Amino acid sequence: MNSDFKILIVDDEVLIAEFLKDELISLGYKHIALAHNKKQTFALVNAFKPQLILLDIRMKSEREGIEIAEELNKAYNIPFIFITAHSDKEIVKQALGCKPAGYITKPFKQIDVYAAVHLVETIAEELSERFLIFKDGYADVKVSVDDLLYAQSDDNYIHVFTTTKKHTVRNTLEWFKENTPVELFHRTHRSYIVNSTKITKSSSKSVFINEIEIPVSRGNQPKLN
């Protein structure tokens, strides 16, 4: 197996991080980056753009792994798997609250690493293979859910914005919401539905997809998973 899935390993113990990298390479994963602290992690999140992060719960600072997970939940939509050798009840409780995509325990077993990583990769592939089908004028259009950014209502039409262009569809936001995955698309405003995985920044009154600002009405702030 050769996979293009991009994985970031975050562990302050360099030898352990390198060992895990070697295990992943032997399993066919070839795009792997390493970070050893919080600063390096978020530099690589923005530059390397991983699709999965393998995150040590406890590094030099006891809560550093938890803090990274909390920030990922707040500002990014990247799944992470906790790496742990600890059974401390309080740490485990905090880790569960971060909603990780899974756990890998030290010492590593290759089958456990493969199972945890492959599950996240499979879910990502399934999401990208879903489509929204509609008419744009006289043309039939089929767009991958992963390419949808947001939809904007405009009287009897909606504008569907994708990674490459804008489509104008004679339909409603309700139709758009019914035909897209509920776990990914969020109504931020009476006139907007946003793909929450594409949000790059948020505030109490708006969310951003790169430089595009989209309004958020009171009580409709999306949860960034």
C-alpha positions in Angstrom: 0.0 0.0 0.0 1.2 3.5 -0.8 -0.9 6.3 0.6 -0.8 10.1 0.0 -2.5 10.7 3.4 -0.5 13.4 5.2 0.3 12.7 8.9 1.9 14.9 11.5 3.5 13.2 14.5 3.8 15.4 17.7 6.0 14.0 20.4 8.8 15.7 22.4 10.7 12.4 22.5 12.6 12.5 19.2 13.5 8.7 19.2 9.8 7.7 19.8 8.6 10.1 17.0 11.2 8.7 14.6 10.2 5.2 15.5 6.6 5.9 14.9 7.5 7.6 11.6 9.4 4.4 10.5 6.4 2.3 11.4 4.1 4.4 9.3 6.5 4.4 6.3 6.6 0.6 6.5 2.8 0.6 6.3 2.9 2.7 3.1 2.4 6.2 4.5 5.0 8.5 2.8 4.0 12.0 3.7 5.0 12.4 7.3 6.2 15.4 9.3 7.5 15.6 12.9 7.0 18.3 15.6 8.3 18.2 19.1 6.5 21.1 20.8 3.4 23.3 20.5 5.1 26.0 18.4 6.4 23.6 15.8 3.0 21.8 15.7 1.1 24.9 14.6 3.8 26.0 12.2 3.5 22.6 10.5 -0.3 22.6 10.7 -0.3 25.7 8.6 2.6 24.8 6.2 2.3 21.0 5.9 -1.5 20.9 6.2 -1.8 17.4 7.7 -4.9 15.3 7.4 -4.3 13.6 10.7 -2.2 14.4 13.8 -0.7 11.7 16.1 -0.4 13.7 19.3 1.4 12.7 22.5 -0.9 13.6 25.5 1.8 14.4 28.0 5.1 16.1 26.8 7.5 18.3 28.8 4.6 20.3 30.1 2.0 17.9 31.5 -0.9 19.5 29.7 0.9 20.4 26.4 -0.8 17.7 24.4 -4.2 18.5 25.9 -3.6 22.2 25.1 -2.7 21.4 21.5 -5.8 19.3 21.1 -8.0 22.1 22.6 -6.6 24.6 20.1 -7.1 22.2 17.2 -10.7 21.8 18.2 -11.2 25.5 18.5 -9.5 26.8 15.3 -9.0 23.8 12.9 -10.8 20.8 11.6 -8.0 18.2 11.7 -8.7 14.8 13.4 -6.1 13.7 15.9 -5.2 10.5 17.6 -3.7 10.6 21.1 -0.5 8.8 21.9 -0.3 7.7 25.5 1.6 5.6 28.0 -0.3 6.9 30.9 -3.4 5.7 32.8 -3.7 8.7 35.1 -7.5 9.1 35.5 -7.5 12.9 35.4 -5.4 13.1 32.2 -7.6 10.5 30.5 -10.7 12.4 31.5 -9.3 15.6 30.0 -8.3 13.7 26.9 -11.7 12.2 26.4 -13.2 15.7 26.6 -11.0 16.7 23.6 -12.9 14.1 21.4 -9.9 12.4 19.7 -10.4 10.2 16.7 -8.6 7.4 18.6 -5.8 6.3 20.9 -2.4 4.6 20.3 -0.7 3.2 23.4 3.1 2.9 24.0 4.9 0.7 23.4 3.5 0.7 19.8 2.1 -2.4 18.1 2.1 -2.0 14.3 -1.4 -3.5 14.0 -2.8 -0.9 16.5 -1.1 2.0 14.6 -2.4 0.7 11.3 -6.0 0.2 12.6 -6.2 3.7 14.2 -4.7 5.6 11.2 -6.5 3.6 8.5 -9.9 4.2 10.1 -9.4 8.0 10.0 -8.1 7.8 6.4 -11.1 5.7 5.4 -13.6 8.2 6.9 -11.9 11.1 5.1 -12.1 9.2 1.8 -15.8 8.4 2.3 -16.5 12.1 3.0 -14.7 13.2 -0.1 -16.5 10.7 -2.3 -20.0 12.1 -1.4 -21.5 14.4 -4.0 -24.1 17.2 -4.4 -25.9 17.0 -7.8 -27.9 19.9 -9.2 -28.7 21.9 -12.3 -26.9 25.2 -13.0 -29.0 26.6 -15.8 -29.3 23.8 -18.4 -26.2 22.0 -17.2 -26.2 19.0 -14.7 -23.5 19.5 -12.1 -21.9 17.0 -9.8 -19.7 18.4 -7.0 -17.8 16.5 -4.4 -18.9 17.5 -0.9 -15.3 18.1 0.0 -15.1 20.8 -2.7 -18.2 22.7 -1.3 -17.3 25.9 0.6 -20.7 27.5 1.4 -24.1 28.4 0.0 -25.8 31.8 0.1 -29.5 32.4 -0.4 -30.6 35.0 -2.9 -34.5 35.2 -3.1 -35.5 32.2 -5.2 -32.0 31.1 -5.9 -28.9 30.0 -3.9 -25.3 30.6 -4.9 -23.2 27.5 -4.3 -19.5 28.4 -3.9 -16.9 25.6 -4.5 -13.2 25.6 -4.4 -13.1 26.5 -8.1 -16.3 28.5 -9.0 -19.7 29.8 -8.1 -22.9 28.0 -9.3 -26.3 29.6 -9.2 -29.1 27.1 -8.4 -32.9 27.6 -8.5 -33.5 26.1 -5.1 -33.4 26.9 -1.3 -31.0 26.6 1.6 -33.3 24.0 3.1 -32.7 21.8 0.0 -29.0 22.4 0.3 -29.0 21.4 3.9 -31.1 18.3 3.3 -28.6 17.1 0.6 -25.3 17.6 2.4 -23.9 15.8 5.4 -25.4 17.2 8.6 -22.1 16.7 10.5 -20.2 19.0 8.1 -22.6 21.8 7.1 -23.8 24.4 9.5 -26.3 27.3 9.1 -24.6 30.3 10.5 -27.2 32.8 9.3 -30.6 32.8 7.7 -28.9 33.3 4.3 -25.8 31.2 4.7 -24.8 27.5 5.2 -21.1 26.8 5.6 -18.9 23.8 5.3 -17.4 23.8 8.8 -14.3 21.9 7.7 -13.3 24.8 5.5 -13.5 27.5 8.2 -10.0 29.0 8.8 -11.0 31.6 11.4 -14.0 32.5 13.5 -15.3 35.2 15.8 -18.6 35.8 17.6 -20.1 37.7 14.5 -18.5 35.9 11.6 -16.5 33.0 10.2 -13.9 33.1 7.5 -13.0 30.7 4.7 -9.6 32.1 3.8 -10.3 35.8 3.1 -14.1 35.3 2.6 -16.1 36.6 5.6 -19.5 35.0 6.3 -21.9 36.4 8.9 -22.9 34.5 12.0 -26.2 35.4 13.7 -26.6 35.1 17.5 -26.7 31.5 18.7 -25.5 30.1 15.4 -21.8 29.9 15.9 -20.5 26.7 14.4 -18.5 24.1 16.4 -15.2 23.5 14.8 -14.4 19.8 15.1 
